[in-house]
Amino acid sequence: MLELQLPSSGNRRPFHILCVGAHCDDIDIGCGATLLKLLARRVPTEVTWVVFGSTPQRAPELRASAKRFLRGARHWSVITHEFRDSYFPAEYRQIKESFEPLKGLAAPDLVFTHRRDDLHQDHRLISELTWNAFRNHLVLEYEVAKYDGDLTTPNAYVQVSEAHVRRKIAILMSCYRTQTAKAWFTPETFKGLMRLRGIEAASGTGWAEGFHARKFCIG
């Protein structure tokens, strides 16, 4: 397995990560363990966490979860919008306009977003708009397991420790109480996928998160 190192942001500024999600728990599920690993590095890191389908009920859950995931960040911010769940394509223009201010933020060194081929219409739209806004950036598309059965084999993996796995699951289960009644929102779901990706990645720890890297350039 070829192992690549993330590019340096340079000595003059922190490493900047942009996380984009359709719904309140998408980022946490898709790349939570990876964020924990990246923020454990001795590299000053800033994170912008953007969610487009928040609600007054779920926003406190989102902020509580983000606060715990991002404790290792030098600086972090959470941006939320309240577009209607499952109706994103019908609100395309308004959501696209909400992406424009993100271009004015510090240029991200790494962007996390949904997969282009995700079968959830909200996820697909967010992926499309992410690529429209950030065309010359390193973008990793994370995966979210669901009833539709749309998971495919990733082409990029991040090896994570068992401690990262346990912490990710603990945060999800303790912060997102509104979701625990859903049959798929269980520790076994999250743990099983990370174990499978660990096998595929020949991870030395046995654990990994999988991503789809549509394009990148090796200098």
C-alpha positions as CSV (number, residue, x, y, z in Angstrom):
1,M,0.0,0.0,0.0
2,L,1.5,3.4,-1.1
3,E,1.5,5.8,1.8
4,L,1.3,9.5,1.1
5,Q,1.8,12.4,3.5
6,L,-0.5,15.4,3.5
7,P,1.1,18.6,2.0
8,S,2.3,21.2,4.4
9,S,0.6,24.5,4.5
10,G,3.9,26.2,5.0
11,N,5.5,27.8,8.1
12,R,3.6,31.1,7.8
13,R,0.1,29.8,8.5
14,P,-1.8,26.9,10.1
15,F,-3.0,23.9,8.2
16,H,-6.7,24.6,7.3
17,I,-9.3,21.9,7.0
18,L,-12.8,22.5,5.6
19,C,-15.5,20.0,6.4
20,V,-18.8,20.2,4.5
21,G,-21.9,18.1,5.3
22,A,-25.5,18.1,4.4
23,H,-26.8,17.0,7.8
24,C,-25.8,17.5,11.4
25,D,-24.0,14.1,11.9
26,D,-22.6,13.5,8.4
27,I,-19.2,15.0,9.0
28,D,-18.8,13.2,12.3
29,I,-19.8,9.8,10.8
30,G,-17.8,10.3,7.6
31,C,-14.4,11.6,8.8
32,G,-14.6,11.9,12.6
33,A,-11.8,9.5,13.4
34,T,-9.6,11.0,10.7
35,L,-10.2,14.5,12.2
36,L,-9.2,13.1,15.6
37,K,-6.0,11.7,14.1
38,L,-5.1,14.9,12.1
39,L,-5.7,17.1,15.2
40,A,-3.4,15.0,17.3
41,R,-0.4,15.9,15.1
42,R,1.9,18.6,16.3
43,V,0.8,20.9,13.5
44,P,-1.2,24.1,14.2
45,T,-4.6,23.4,12.5
46,E,-7.7,25.4,11.9
47,V,-11.0,23.8,11.0
48,T,-14.2,25.2,9.4
49,W,-17.2,22.9,9.9
50,V,-20.2,23.7,7.6
51,V,-23.6,22.0,7.7
52,F,-26.4,22.9,5.4
53,G,-29.4,20.9,6.9
54,S,-29.4,21.9,10.6
55,T,-32.5,22.5,12.7
56,P,-33.1,24.3,16.0
57,Q,-33.5,20.9,17.7
58,R,-30.3,19.3,16.2
59,A,-28.0,22.4,16.2
60,P,-27.1,22.0,19.9
61,E,-26.2,18.3,19.2
62,L,-24.0,19.4,16.3
63,R,-22.1,22.0,18.2
64,A,-21.6,19.7,21.2
65,S,-20.2,17.0,18.9
66,A,-18.0,19.4,16.9
67,K,-16.6,20.9,20.1
68,R,-15.4,17.4,21.2
69,F,-14.0,16.4,17.9
70,L,-12.1,19.6,17.4
71,R,-10.5,20.0,20.8
72,G,-7.1,19.7,19.3
73,A,-7.6,22.5,16.8
74,R,-5.8,25.8,17.2
75,H,-9.0,27.5,16.1
76,W,-12.4,26.2,14.8
77,S,-15.7,27.5,13.7
78,V,-19.1,25.9,13.0
79,I,-21.4,27.4,10.3
80,T,-24.9,26.1,10.0
81,H,-27.8,26.6,7.6
82,E,-31.4,25.4,7.9
83,F,-32.2,24.0,4.5
84,R,-35.0,21.4,4.5
85,D,-33.8,17.8,4.8
86,S,-34.3,15.7,1.6
87,Y,-35.3,18.8,-0.4
88,F,-31.9,20.2,-1.3
89,P,-32.3,19.8,-5.1
90,A,-35.4,22.0,-4.9
91,E,-33.4,24.7,-3.1
92,Y,-30.4,24.5,-5.4
93,R,-30.1,28.2,-6.0
94,Q,-30.2,29.2,-2.3
95,I,-27.8,26.5,-1.3
96,K,-25.3,27.4,-4.1
97,E,-25.5,31.1,-2.9
98,S,-24.6,29.9,0.6
99,F,-21.4,28.3,-0.8
100,E,-20.1,31.6,-2.1
101,P,-19.0,33.0,1.3
102,L,-16.9,29.9,1.9
103,K,-14.6,31.0,-1.0
104,G,-13.7,34.0,1.1
105,L,-12.4,31.9,4.0
106,A,-8.7,31.0,4.3
107,A,-7.8,28.6,1.4
108,P,-8.3,25.1,2.7
109,D,-5.4,22.6,2.5
110,L,-7.8,19.8,2.8
111,V,-11.6,19.6,2.1
112,F,-13.9,16.8,3.3
113,T,-17.3,16.4,1.6
114,H,-19.8,13.8,0.5
115,R,-19.3,11.3,-2.3
116,R,-20.4,12.3,-5.8
117,D,-22.2,8.9,-6.2
118,D,-24.0,9.0,-2.8
119,L,-27.6,7.9,-3.3
120,H,-29.0,10.5,-0.9
121,Q,-29.9,13.5,-3.0
122,D,-28.8,16.0,-0.4
123,H,-25.4,14.4,-0.2
124,R,-24.9,14.4,-3.9
125,L,-25.8,18.1,-4.2
126,I,-23.4,19.1,-1.5
127,S,-20.6,17.1,-3.2
128,E,-21.3,18.8,-6.5
129,L,-21.3,22.3,-5.0
130,T,-18.1,21.6,-3.1
131,W,-16.3,20.7,-6.3
132,N,-17.7,23.8,-8.0
133,A,-16.4,26.0,-5.2
134,F,-13.1,24.3,-4.6
135,R,-11.7,23.1,-7.9
136,N,-8.0,23.3,-7.2
137,H,-7.9,21.7,-3.7
138,L,-7.3,18.3,-2.2
139,V,-10.8,17.0,-1.7
140,L,-11.6,13.7,0.1
141,E,-15.1,12.4,-0.3
142,Y,-16.3,10.5,2.8
143,E,-18.9,7.8,3.0
144,V,-22.1,7.4,5.1
145,A,-23.7,3.9,5.4
146,K,-27.4,3.8,4.7
147,Y,-30.4,1.7,3.7
148,D,-29.8,2.4,0.0
149,G,-26.7,0.2,0.0
150,D,-24.5,2.6,-2.0
151,L,-21.1,1.9,-0.5
152,T,-18.3,1.1,-3.0
153,T,-14.6,0.4,-2.6
154,P,-12.7,3.6,-1.6
155,N,-9.4,4.5,-3.3
156,A,-8.0,6.4,-0.3
157,Y,-7.7,5.3,3.3
158,V,-6.7,6.9,6.6
159,Q,-5.3,4.5,9.2
160,V,-6.7,5.3,12.6
161,S,-6.1,3.9,16.0
162,E,-8.5,1.9,18.1
163,A,-8.6,4.9,20.5
164,H,-9.8,7.1,17.7
165,V,-12.5,4.6,16.8
166,R,-13.7,4.4,20.4
167,R,-13.7,8.1,20.8
168,K,-15.6,8.8,17.5
169,I,-18.3,6.3,18.5
170,A,-18.6,7.7,22.0
171,I,-19.0,11.2,20.7
172,L,-21.7,10.2,18.2
173,M,-23.7,8.1,20.6
174,S,-23.6,10.7,23.5
175,C,-24.2,13.8,21.4
176,Y,-26.8,12.8,18.8
177,R,-29.5,11.5,21.1
178,T,-32.2,12.4,18.5
179,Q,-30.7,9.8,16.2
180,T,-30.3,6.8,18.5
181,A,-33.8,5.5,17.8
182,K,-32.8,4.9,14.2
183,A,-32.0,1.2,13.5
184,W,-28.7,2.1,11.6
185,F,-27.4,4.6,14.2
186,T,-25.5,2.1,16.4
187,P,-21.9,1.6,17.6
188,E,-21.9,-1.6,15.6
189,T,-22.6,0.2,12.3
190,F,-19.8,2.7,12.8
191,K,-17.3,0.2,14.2
192,G,-18.0,-2.4,11.5
193,L,-17.3,-0.1,8.6
194,M,-14.1,1.2,10.1
195,R,-13.0,-2.4,10.7
196,L,-13.8,-3.4,7.1
197,R,-11.8,-0.4,5.7
198,G,-9.0,-1.3,8.0
199,I,-8.8,-4.7,6.4
200,E,-8.9,-3.2,2.9
201,A,-6.1,-0.8,3.8
202,A,-4.0,-3.5,5.4
203,S,-3.9,-1.1,8.3
204,G,-1.4,-1.8,11.0
205,T,-3.9,-0.9,13.6
206,G,-6.8,-2.9,12.0
207,W,-8.8,0.3,11.6
208,A,-9.3,2.9,8.9
209,E,-11.8,5.4,7.4
210,G,-12.3,5.2,3.6
211,F,-12.5,8.1,1.2
212,H,-12.8,8.7,-2.5
213,A,-10.1,10.9,-4.0
214,R,-11.4,12.0,-7.4
215,K,-8.2,13.7,-8.4
216,F,-4.9,14.8,-6.9
217,C,-1.4,15.7,-8.2
218,I,1.9,14.3,-7.0
219,G,4.5,16.9,-7.4
